[in-house]
Amino acid sequence: MSTNNNPIASKIGATISGVTNTFTVTNPSNTASSAARKIISVGGASAGDPALNFNVSGVTDFTMGIDNNDSDNFKLAASTALGTTDTVSVTTAGEHTLPLQPSFMAYTSGVIPNVTGDGTQYTIVFGTEAFDRGGDFDGTSTFTCPVDGVYLLSASVAIEDITSAHTLGFIIINADFNYVIWDGSPAACRSSDTTLHVSGSVIGEFTAGTTCDVRVQVENGALGVGIRSGRACRFQGCLLA
């Protein structure tokens, strides 16, 4: 075995048109414990990160390795350095997180009175964002899918001031299709304080650019049904795969 004390930024390979440059670590022995391994190591907890960088010159970088400054989490970063634009992070206990995975939760900022009851369909405004990874929720009512994928969307809605005349209504999550999460008689289902609480969810495969919101419609009575304030009325979602 030989050890080379190469200086920083030394290179293996050359510019050869039409040829794939390959660096191989091999052990041809087919016996127990015969292995091949490449080790990337640093001197200790105060050192930098042991990492491997993949680069398309002038276009894209991805870096993977151990982030020595963040509890030794193993990371994949869409940049030249761990800790910057991390896309995957794995703790030493095996806990996986996706720091940039699109996800959001927003809720109503205050009571929204008199939006339906007479058959008007109202798109609920969720004016307070609890979080929005990726900035894909517009701060009012609409989440826009940033990439093609399978998404989980869910909503909790509390409508109030329901009268005995309000005998028909529905609540939908609107995306590429109207996904009904409740359909029935608000008058029959209301509580003693004239409120109906509904929660529902949908998993769908949506294309990039699909817009998603939550809508409520109550019929057969007068305009006067409103939306309750706070986290009792919320809209949330995330990219699953």
GUVOLUM-975435 format. One record per atom (N, C-alpha, C, O): x, y, z; residue in three letters. Coordinates in steps of 0.02 Angstrom, whole numbers, padded with zeros to 5 digits, always signed. Layout:
<atoms>
XYZALA...
</atoms>
This chain:
<atoms>
+00043-00060+00000MET+00000+00000+00000MET+00044+00062+00000MET+00094+00065+00036MET+00026+00110-00040SER+00063+00173-00042SER+00018+00230-00022SER-00043+00228-00033SER+00047+00281+00007THR+00009+00340+00029THR+00039+00401-00006THR+00099+00413-00003THR-00004+00440-00037ASN+00018+00501-00071ASN-00007+00561-00034ASN-00067+00568-00020ASN+00039+00606-00017ASN+00020+00668+00016ASN+00010+00720-00038ASN+00051+00765-00047ASN-00047+00715-00074ASN-00059+00760-00130ASN-00079+00828-00106ASN-00114+00834-00056ASN-00059+00881-00140PRO-00081+00948-00122PRO-00154+00958-00139PRO-00183+00919-00177PRO-00185+01010-00109ILE-00255+01026-00123ILE-00264+01041-00197ILE-00222+01073-00228ILE-00320+01017-00225ALA-00339+01031-00294ALA-00297+00993-00344ALA-00293+01013-00402ALA-00265+00938-00323SER-00233+00896-00373SER-00286+00860-00413SER-00341+00849-00388SER-00270+00840-00474LYS-00318+00811-00520LYS-00295+00743-00545LYS-00235+00730-00553LYS-00344+00700-00557ILE-00332+00637-00591ILE-00372+00638-00655ILE-00433+00651-00652ILE-00342+00627-00712GLY-00379+00627-00774GLY-00353+00679-00822GLY-00309+00719-00805GLY-00381+00678-00881ALA-00361+00725-00933ALA-00420+00738-00980ALA-00468+00700-00980ALA-00415+00791-01019THR-00467+00807-01067THR-00457+00765-01130THR-00412+00778-01169THR-00501+00716-01138ILE-00497+00672-01197ILE-00566+00668-01227ILE-00612+00639-01196ILE-00575+00696-01286SER-00641+00698-01318SER-00667+00628-01332SER-00631+00586-01359SER-00730+00616-01314GLY-00763+00553-01331GLY-00745+00496-01286GLY-00763+00438-01300GLY-00709+00509-01230VAL-00687+00456-01185VAL-00714+00470-01115VAL-00718+00527-01094VAL-00735+00417-01080THR-00756+00423-01010THR-00698+00410-00964THR-00670+00355-00964THR-00678+00460-00925ASN-00626+00450-00875ASN-00655+00414-00815ASN-00707+00434-00789ASN-00622+00362-00792THR-00649+00320-00738THR-00596+00312-00683THR-00539+00296-00697THR-00618+00322-00621PHE-00575+00308-00563PHE-00606+00249-00527PHE-00663+00253-00504PHE-00569+00194-00521THR-00596+00132-00493THR-00555+00109-00434THR-00493+00108-00436THR-00589+00090-00381VAL-00558+00056-00324VAL-00584-00015-00326VAL-00644-00026-00319VAL-00540-00064-00334THR-00563-00133-00344THR-00523-00182-00303THR-00463-00172-00290THR-00555-00236-00283ASN-00523-00293-00252ASN-00551-00355-00286ASN-00606-00377-00270ASN-00514-00385-00333PRO-00541-00441-00372PRO-00552-00505-00332PRO-00583-00551-00358PRO-00527-00508-00270SER-00533-00570-00231SER-00606-00583-00213SER-00641-00540-00187SER-00628-00645-00226ASN-00696-00666-00210ASN-00696-00710-00148ASN-00723-00765-00148ASN-00666-00684-00094THR-00663-00721-00031THR-00693-00677+00024THR-00698-00616+00017THR-00712-00709+00079ALA-00742-00673+00135ALA-00698-00616+00159ALA-00637-00623+00164ALA-00730-00559+00173SER-00697-00499+00199SER-00652-00464+00149SER-00619-00415+00166SER-00651-00488+00087SER-00614-00452+00035SER-00659-00396+00009SER-00711-00410-00021SER-00639-00333+00020ALA-00683-00276+00005ALA-00644-00222-00031ALA-00583-00226-00037ALA-00680-00174-00055ALA-00650-00114-00085ALA-00684-00053-00054ALA-00745-00053-00045ALA-00645-00004-00037ARG-00673+00053-00001ARG-00635+00116-00017ARG-00574+00116-00023ARG-00672+00171-00023LYS-00641+00237-00029LYS-00658+00276+00034LYS-00717+00281+00051LYS-00609+00303+00067ILE-00619+00339+00130ILE-00605+00413+00121ILE-00553+00432+00094ILE-00653+00454+00143ILE-00644+00527+00144ILE-00646+00547+00217ILE-00698+00541+00249ILE-00591+00572+00243SER-00585+00581+00315SER-00557+00650+00332SER-00517+00678+00295SER-00579+00677+00389VAL-00550+00738+00417VAL-00524+00724+00487VAL-00537+00670+00514VAL-00488+00772+00516GLY-00450+00760+00577GLY-00490+00757+00641GLY-00465+00730+00690GLY-00551+00783+00643GLY-00589+00782+00705GLY-00647+00830+00704GLY-00665+00857+00652GLY-00677+00841+00763ALA-00738+00881+00769ALA-00728+00954+00750ALA-00776+00988+00733ALA-00667+00979+00754SER-00654+01050+00738SER-00635+01060+00665SER-00625+01117+00644SER-00629+01006+00628ALA-00608+01011+00558ALA-00668+01028+00513ALA-00724+01038+00536ALA-00653+01031+00448GLY-00707+01043+00399GLY-00747+00980+00387GLY-00746+00933+00426GLY-00783+00979+00331ASP-00828+00924+00316ASP-00796+00873+00269ASP-00767+00892+00218ASP-00800+00808+00286PRO-00782+00757+00237PRO-00838+00751+00186PRO-00894+00731+00204PRO-00825+00768+00125ALA-00879+00774+00076ALA-00855+00757+00006ALA-00795+00757-00008ALA-00904+00743-00037LEU-00891+00727-00107LEU-00934+00774-00149LEU-00994+00779-00138LEU-00903+00807-00197ASN-00938+00856-00239ASN-00947+00830-00310ASN-00900+00803-00339ASN-01007+00839-00336PHE-01022+00823-00406PHE-01037+00888-00442PHE-01076+00929-00418PHE-01006+00898-00500ASN-01008+00963-00532ASN-01018+00956-00608ASN-00982+00919-00641ASN-01067+00993-00633VAL-01073+01005-00705VAL-01047+01075-00715VAL-01079+01124-00695VAL-00990+01081-00746SER-00953+01144-00747SER-00996+01203-00770SER-01024+01203-00824SER-00999+01253-00726GLY-01036+01314-00740GLY-01111+01307-00737GLY-01147+01354-00754GLY-01136+01249-00715VAL-01208+01237-00717VAL-01236+01218-00648VAL-01276+01255-00619VAL-01214+01161-00621THR-01245+01133-00562THR-01193+01100-00517THR-01145+01070-00541THR-01204+01105-00451ASP-01164+01069-00401ASP-01210+01032-00354ASP-01262+01057-00333ASP-01190+00971-00337PHE-01218+00935-00280PHE-01160+00910-00238PHE-01110+00887-00264PHE-01169+00915-00171THR-01117+00893-00125THR-01148+00847-00073THR-01203+00861-00048THR-01114+00793-00057MET-01139+00747-00006MET-01083+00731+00043MET-01025+00727+00023MET-01101+00723+00106GLY-01051+00707+00157GLY-01077+00721+00226GLY-01137+00730+00237GLY-01030+00724+00275ILE-01047+00735+00345ILE-01037+00809+00362ILE-00983+00837+00351ILE-01091+00840+00388ASP-01086+00911+00407ASP-01059+00914+00478ASP-01095+00903+00527ASP-00995+00930+00483ASN-00961+00931+00548ASN-00986+00986+00594ASN-00977+00983+00654ASN-01019+01036+00565ASN-01044+01092+00605ASN-01117+01083+00626ASN-01145+01126+00660ASN-01149+01028+00604ASP-01220+01017+00619ASP-01231+00946+00644ASP-01263+00906+00611ASP-01204+00932+00703SER-01215+00868+00738SER-01196+00808+00697SER-01223+00753+00707SER-01149+00817+00649ASP-01126+00763+00606ASP-01182+00731+00565ASP-01180+00672+00550ASP-01231+00771+00546ASN-01283+00746+00501ASN-01254+00733+00432ASN-01212+00771+00407ASN-01276+00678+00402PHE-01258+00663+00333PHE-01305+00700+00287PHE-01366+00696+00296PHE-01278+00738+00238LYS-01320+00782+00198LYS-01306+00775+00123LYS-01252+00756+00102LYS-01357+00792+00086LEU-01351+00804+00014LEU-01372+00875+00002LEU-01429+00894+00017LEU-01327+00916-00025ALA-01341+00987-00035ALA-01336+01004-00108ALA-01291+00981-00144ALA-01382+01046-00132ALA-01382+01069-00201ALA-01337+01130-00207ALA-01359+01184-00228ALA-01274+01122-00188SER-01226+01177-00188SER-01156+01147-00181SER-01148+01086-00183SER-01107+01190-00172THR-01038+01167-00164THR-01020+01153-00091THR-00965+01129-00077THR-01066+01167-00044ALA-01050+01160+00027ALA-01109+01132+00065ALA-01166+01150+00052ALA-01096+01087+00112LEU-01148+01062+00157LEU-01171+01119+00202LEU-01131+01161+00223LEU-01236+01119+00217GLY-01264+01173+00257GLY-01293+01229+00215GLY-01325+01274+00242GLY-01281+01226+00150THR-01309+01275+00104THR-01353+01239+00053THR-01328+01197+00015THR-01417+01255+00052THR-01465+01223+00006THR-01466+01147+00017THR-01464+01108-00031THR-01471+01127+00081ASP-01475+01056+00097ASP-01542+01028+00071ASP-01595+01056+00085ASP-01540+00973+00035THR-01600+00942+00010THR-01620+00880+00050THR-01679+00863+00055THR-01570+00846+00079VAL-01582+00788+00122VAL-01536+00793+00182VAL-01477+00812+00176VAL-01562+00776+00242SER-01521+00775+00301SER-01539+00713+00343SER-01598+00700+00355SER-01488+00676+00363VAL-01498+00614+00401VAL-01457+00620+00466VAL-01396+00628+00463VAL-01490+00614+00523THR-01455+00617+00587THR-01419+00552+00600THR-01431+00502+00566THR-01375+00552+00649THR-01339+00491+00667THR-01386+00439+00698THR-01368+00381+00704THR-01447+00460+00717ALA-01497+00413+00742ALA-01541+00385+00686ALA-01585+00344+00699ALA-01528+00407+00624GLY-01565+00381+00567GLY-01628+00420+00550GLY-01668+00395+00510GLY-01637+00480+00578GLU-01696+00520+00563GLU-01684+00560+00499GLU-01635+00597+00493GLU-01730+00553+00451HIS-01724+00586+00386HIS-01768+00647+00383HIS-01827+00645+00403HIS-01742+00702+00358THR-01782+00761+00343THR-01767+00785+00273THR-01713+00773+00246THR-01817+00820+00245LEU-01810+00849+00177LEU-01821+00925+00184LEU-01877+00948+00176LEU-01768+00962+00200PRO-01776+01033+00217PRO-01809+01076+00164PRO-01839+01127+00180PRO-01803+01057+00101LEU-01831+01098+00047LEU-01894+01068+00017LEU-01920+01094-00033LEU-01919+01013+00046GLN-01979+00981+00018GLN-02038+01029+00024GLN-02052+01053+00079GLN-02074+01043-00031PRO-02130+01090-00029PRO-02183+01069+00022PRO-02207+01012+00021PRO-02200+01114+00067SER-02252+01102+00117SER-02274+01169+00145SER-02237+01217+00145SER-02336+01171+00169PHE-02363+01234+00195PHE-02421+01221+00243PHE-02451+01168+00242PHE-02435+01271+00284MET-02496+01273+00324MET-02515+01345+00336MET-02474+01386+00357MET-02578+01361+00323ALA-02604+01429+00333ALA-02673+01424+00364ALA-02708+01374+00357ALA-02692+01478+00399TYR-02757+01479+00432TYR-02789+01548+00427TYR-02755+01596+00409TYR-02852+01552+00443THR-02888+01615+00436THR-02864+01666+00488THR-02852+01648+00546THR-02857+01728+00466SER-02831+01781+00510SER-02884+01810+00555SER-02868+01840+00607SER-02947+01803+00537GLY-03002+01831+00577GLY-03068+01802+00551GLY-03069+01768+00500GLY-03121+01817+00585VAL-03187+01795+00562VAL-03201+01825+00493VAL-03189+01884+00482VAL-03227+01783+00448ILE-03245+01806+00381ILE-03321+01799+00375ILE-03346+01745+00360ILE-03359+01853+00387PRO-03431+01847+00391PRO-03466+01850+00323PRO-03439+01877+00274PRO-03526+01822+00321ASN-03573+01834+00265ASN-03543+01817+00197ASN-03544+01859+00151ASN-03517+01756+00189VAL-03487+01738+00125VAL-03529+01689+00085VAL-03519+01682+00024VAL-03575+01654+00118THR-03618+01607+00082THR-03682+01596+00121THR-03695+01630+00171THR-03723+01550+00098GLY-03788+01538+00128GLY-03843+01541+00077GLY-03895+01509+00084GLY-03831+01581+00026ASP-03881+01590-00028ASP-03860+01555-00093ASP-03886+01570-00146ASP-03812+01508-00087GLY-03788+01473-00146GLY-03723+01501-00173GLY-03696+01473-00221GLY-03697+01555-00144THR-03633+01583-00166THR-03576+01534-00149THR-03573+01507-00093THR-03532+01522-00196GLN-03472+01482-00183GLN-03415+01528-00164GLN-03398+01574-00202GLN-03385+01516-00106TYR-03333+01560-00080TYR-03267+01522-00075TYR-03264+01468-00047TYR-03214+01553-00102THR-03146+01527-00095THR-03116+01555-00031THR-03107+01616-00026THR-03100+01512+00016ILE-03080+01535+00083ILE-03011+01568+00081ILE-02965+01542+00049ILE-03006+01624+00114VAL-02943+01660+00121VAL-02910+01639+00187VAL-02937+01650+00241VAL-02851+01609+00181PHE-02811+01589+00239PHE-02754+01639+00244PHE-02700+01630+00214PHE-02765+01692+00281GLY-02721+01750+00278GLY-02659+01746+00321GLY-02615+01790+00316GLY-02653+01696+00364THR-02594+01690+00407THR-02558+01625+00392THR-02587+01571+00396THR-02495+01630+00373GLU-02455+01571+00358GLU-02417+01549+00421GLU-02380+01588+00451GLU-02425+01486+00440ALA-02385+01457+00494ALA-02316+01439+00468ALA-02266+01451+00502ALA-02314+01411+00407PHE-02250+01398+00373PHE-02265+01387+00300PHE-02321+01370+00281PHE-02214+01396+00259ASP-02221+01387+00186ASP-02152+01372+00157ASP-02118+01417+00133ASP-02132+01309+00159ARG-02067+01290+00131ARG-02072+01290+00055ARG-02108+01250+00026ARG-02035+01333+00024GLY-02035+01338-00048GLY-02073+01398-00074GLY-02067+01415-00133GLY-02113+01431-00031GLY-02149+01490-00053GLY-02201+01477-00106GLY-02211+01518-00150GLY-02235+01420-00101ASP-02284+01400-00152ASP-02356+01419-00135ASP-02400+01412-00176ASP-02368+01441-00073PHE-02433+01467-00054PHE-02433+01543-00062PHE-02385+01576-00042PHE-02486+01570-00092ASP-02484+01641-00111ASP-02502+01689-00054ASP-02505+01750-00065ASP-02512+01663+00007GLY-02527+01706+00064GLY-02600+01722+00072GLY-02619+01755+00121GLY-02642+01700+00027THR-02714+01712+00033THR-02754+01647+00029THR-02783+01625+00079THR-02756+01616-00030SER-02799+01558-00037SER-02769+01501-00077SER-02795+01445-00075SER-02715+01513-00115THR-02695+01465-00167THR-02625+01437-00157THR-02577+01474-00148THR-02621+01371-00160PHE-02558+01335-00163PHE-02547+01312-00235PHE-02591+01282-00265PHE-02488+01326-00262THR-02471+01306-00330THR-02418+01252-00328THR-02363+01262-00300THR-02433+01194-00357CYS-02386+01138-00357CYS-02323+01157-00396CYS-02328+01175-00455CYS-02264+01154-00365PRO-02204+01177-00400PRO-02175+01126-00449PRO-02140+01145-00496PRO-02189+01062-00439VAL-02163+01009-00482VAL-02216+00956-00491VAL-02264+00952-00453VAL-02208+00914-00542ASP-02251+00856-00550ASP-02240+00809-00490ASP-02183+00798-00470ASP-02294+00783-00462GLY-02284+00737-00406GLY-02349+00718-00373GLY-02403+00739-00394GLY-02343+00677-00321VAL-02400+00657-00280VAL-02402+00701-00218VAL-02353+00706-00181VAL-02459+00733-00207TYR-02467+00782-00152TYR-02520+00759-00103TYR-02569+00726-00122TYR-02511+00777-00040LEU-02563+00772+00011LEU-02588+00841+00026LEU-02549+00885+00045LEU-02653+00852+00019LEU-02685+00916+00036LEU-02740+00901+00086LEU-02777+00852+00079LEU-02747+00943+00137SER-02800+00935+00185SER-02825+01003+00209SER-02790+01053+00204SER-02886+01003+00234ALA-02917+01065+00257ALA-02962+01050+00317ALA-02993+00997+00321ALA-02964+01097+00362SER-03013+01098+00417SER-03051+01163+00412SER-03021+01217+00409SER-03117+01159+00410VAL-03159+01218+00399VAL-03213+01220+00453VAL-03245+01169+00468VAL-03223+01279+00481ALA-03278+01290+00528ALA-03321+01347+00501ALA-03300+01404+00497ALA-03383+01330+00481ILE-03430+01381+00458ILE-03480+01395+00513ILE-03500+01349+00549ILE-03502+01457+00519GLU-03545+01477+00575GLU-03604+01519+00551GLU-03607+01540+00494GLU-03649+01530+00598ASP-03711+01567+00585ASP-03757+01529+00536ASP-03789+01559+00492ASP-03758+01464+00544ILE-03802+01422+00503ILE-03872+01424+00532ILE-03882+01416+00592ILE-03922+01434+00489THR-03992+01434+00510THR-04026+01369+00488THR-03997+01329+00452THR-04087+01360+00510SER-04125+01300+00492SER-04141+01297+00418SER-04157+01244+00391SER-04136+01354+00383ALA-04150+01355+00311ALA-04092+01329+00269ALA-04101+01312+00211ALA-04033+01327+00299HIS-03973+01307+00261HIS-03969+01230+00259HIS-03931+01200+00298HIS-04006+01201+00214THR-04013+01128+00213THR-03970+01093+00161THR-03974+01032+00153THR-03929+01131+00125LEU-03886+01100+00075LEU-03820+01137+00073LEU-03817+01199+00077LEU-03766+01099+00068GLY-03700+01131+00063GLY-03646+01081+00050GLY-03655+01020+00056GLY-03587+01107+00031PHE-03529+01063+00021PHE-03466+01103+00031PHE-03465+01165+00026PHE-03412+01067+00045ILE-03345+01096+00051ILE-03299+01055+00008ILE-03301+00993+00010ILE-03258+01088-00033ILE-03215+01053-00079ILE-03143+01078-00073ILE-03130+01135-00056ILE-03096+01033-00088ILE-03028+01053-00104ILE-03023+01053-00180ILE-03030+01000-00212ILE-03013+01111-00208ASN-03011+01119-00281ASN-02939+01114-00305ASN-02896+01153-00284ASN-02926+01066-00349ALA-02859+01059-00380ALA-02869+01046-00454ALA-02897+01088-00489ALA-02847+00988-00479ASP-02863+00971-00548ASP-02934+00944-00554ASP-02959+00929-00608ASP-02967+00939-00496PHE-03034+00911-00490PHE-03064+00938-00426PHE-03027+00955-00380PHE-03130+00942-00422ASN-03162+00962-00360ASN-03169+00902-00313ASN-03213+00860-00322ASN-03123+00899-00264TYR-03124+00844-00216TYR-03170+00862-00158TYR-03152+00905-00117TYR-03228+00831-00154VAL-03277+00847-00102VAL-03255+00816-00036VAL-03246+00755-00032VAL-03246+00857+00016ILE-03229+00830+00082ILE-03289+00830+00129ILE-03288+00800+00182ILE-03343+00865+00108TRP-03406+00861+00146TRP-03463+00882+00100TRP-03457+00929+00061TRP-03520+00846+00107ASP-03580+00861+00067ASP-03640+00840+00109ASP-03646+00781+00127ASP-03684+00887+00124GLY-03741+00870+00165GLY-03782+00930+00184GLY-03781+00982+00149GLY-03818+00924+00239SER-03861+00978+00264SER-03827+01012+00323SER-03824+00983+00377SER-03802+01073+00314PRO-03772+01109+00371PRO-03822+01117+00428PRO-03802+01113+00487PRO-03885+01129+00412ALA-03935+01139+00464ALA-03942+01077+00508ALA-03949+01082+00569ALA-03940+01019+00476ALA-03948+00957+00514ALA-03886+00939+00554ALA-03890+00903+00604ALA-03827+00963+00532CYS-03764+00943+00563CYS-03735+00997+00608CYS-03683+00985+00641CYS-03765+01055+00612ARG-03737+01110+00651ARG-03739+01094+00726ARG-03781+01054+00749ARG-03694+01124+00762SER-03693+01118+00835SER-03741+01168+00866SER-03774+01206+00831SER-03744+01168+00932SER-03790+01213+00966SER-03772+01286+00957SER-03814+01330+00967SER-03709+01300+00939ASP-03689+01370+00926ASP-03691+01387+00852ASP-03658+01434+00830ASP-03730+01349+00814THR-03742+01360+00742THR-03679+01352+00699THR-03672+01385+00647THR-03633+01310+00722THR-03570+01301+00687THR-03563+01229+00662THR-03586+01182+00694THR-03532+01221+00604LEU-03515+01155+00577LEU-03440+01151+00567LEU-03410+01193+00533LEU-03409+01099+00596HIS-03337+01088+00588HIS-03327+01028+00542HIS-03357+00975+00552HIS-03284+01036+00492VAL-03271+00984+00443VAL-03196+00980+00430VAL-03162+01031+00425VAL-03170+00918+00425SER-03100+00907+00405SER-03098+00853+00352SER-03138+00806+00353SER-03052+00860+00305GLY-03045+00810+00253GLY-02979+00818+00217GLY-02945+00869+00224GLY-02960+00767+00178SER-02896+00769+00143SER-02902+00732+00077SER-02949+00695+00064SER-02851+00743+00035VAL-02848+00710-00029VAL-02774+00698-00046VAL-02732+00740-00032VAL-02760+00641-00076ILE-02694+00627-00105ILE-02704+00624-00180ILE-02744+00584-00205ILE-02668+00666-00216GLY-02676+00668-00289GLY-02610+00675-00324GLY-02561+00701-00296GLY-02608+00653-00386GLU-02549+00662-00429GLU-02562+00722-00473GLU-02603+00720-00518GLU-02525+00776-00459PHE-02537+00840-00493PHE-02475+00860-00533PHE-02419+00842-00516PHE-02487+00897-00586THR-02432+00923-00626THR-02409+00990-00599THR-02446+01024-00563THR-02349+01009-00617ALA-02323+01075-00598ALA-02369+01129-00623ALA-02391+01127-00681ALA-02384+01177-00581GLY-02428+01232-00600GLY-02500+01222-00580GLY-02540+01269-00586GLY-02518+01162-00556THR-02587+01151-00532THR-02600+01195-00472THR-02561+01195-00425THR-02656+01233-00473THR-02674+01276-00417THR-02726+01242-00374THR-02771+01209-00399THR-02719+01250-00308CYS-02761+01215-00261CYS-02788+01264-00209CYS-02750+01305-00183CYS-02853+01260-00194ASP-02883+01302-00143ASP-02941+01265-00110ASP-02955+01208-00127ASP-02974+01298-00063VAL-03029+01269-00026VAL-03091+01313-00035VAL-03087+01374-00028VAL-03147+01281-00052ARG-03208+01319-00066ARG-03267+01291-00026ARG-03271+01231-00012ARG-03312+01336-00008VAL-03371+01317+00030VAL-03433+01348-00004VAL-03430+01404-00029VAL-03487+01310-00003GLN-03550+01335-00032GLN-03608+01308+00011GLN-03615+01248+00020GLN-03649+01354+00036VAL-03709+01337+00075VAL-03769+01367+00039VAL-03766+01424+00016VAL-03823+01328+00035GLU-03881+01349-00006GLU-03946+01347+00034GLU-03949+01325+00092GLU-03998+01372+00000ASN-04069+01368+00023ASN-04087+01417+00078ASN-04142+01414+00106ASN-04041+01462+00096GLY-04055+01512+00146GLY-04030+01580+00125GLY-04015+01591+00066GLY-04024+01624+00172ALA-04000+01692+00158ALA-03925+01696+00165ALA-03894+01656+00201ALA-03894+01743+00129LEU-03824+01758+00138LEU-03812+01778+00211LEU-03848+01819+00238LEU-03762+01749+00242GLY-03751+01763+00313GLY-03706+01712+00347GLY-03683+01723+00403GLY-03693+01656+00313VAL-03648+01605+00340VAL-03576+01630+00333VAL-03556+01654+00280VAL-03537+01623+00387GLY-03468+01648+00387GLY-03418+01593+00403GLY-03436+01536+00417GLY-03354+01613+00402ILE-03299+01568+00415ILE-03267+01588+00482ILE-03253+01647+00493ILE-03256+01539+00524ARG-03228+01553+00590ARG-03154+01570+00585ARG-03120+01553+00537ARG-03129+01605+00635SER-03060+01629+00637SER-03013+01578+00669SER-03033+01538+00712SER-02949+01580+00648GLY-02896+01544+00681GLY-02882+01475+00652GLY-02903+01459+00597GLY-02845+01435+00690ARG-02821+01371+00666ARG-02876+01319+00660ARG-02865+01264+00634ARG-02937+01334+00685ALA-02993+01290+00671ALA-03009+01289+00597ALA-03039+01241+00572ALA-02989+01341+00561CYS-02996+01345+00488CYS-02926+01349+00458CYS-02894+01401+00460CYS-02903+01295+00430ARG-02835+01292+00404ARG-02832+01251+00339ARG-02874+01209+00326ARG-02780+01266+00301PHE-02766+01232+00238PHE-02692+01213+00239PHE-02649+01254+00254PHE-02678+01150+00224GLN-02608+01127+00228GLN-02595+01074+00175GLN-02641+01043+00149GLN-02532+01064+00161GLY-02515+01013+00112GLY-02440+01004+00106GLY-02400+01043+00133GLY-02421+00952+00069CYS-02350+00938+00057CYS-02342+00892-00003CYS-02388+00857-00023CYS-02283+00894-00031LEU-02264+00848-00084LEU-02242+00782-00052LEU-02197+00782-00010LEU-02274+00727-00072LEU-02257+00662-00044LEU-02204+00627-00084LEU-02156+00599-00057LEU-02212+00628-00151ALA-02165+00590-00192ALA-02166+00615-00263ALA-02130+00590-00306ALA
</atoms>
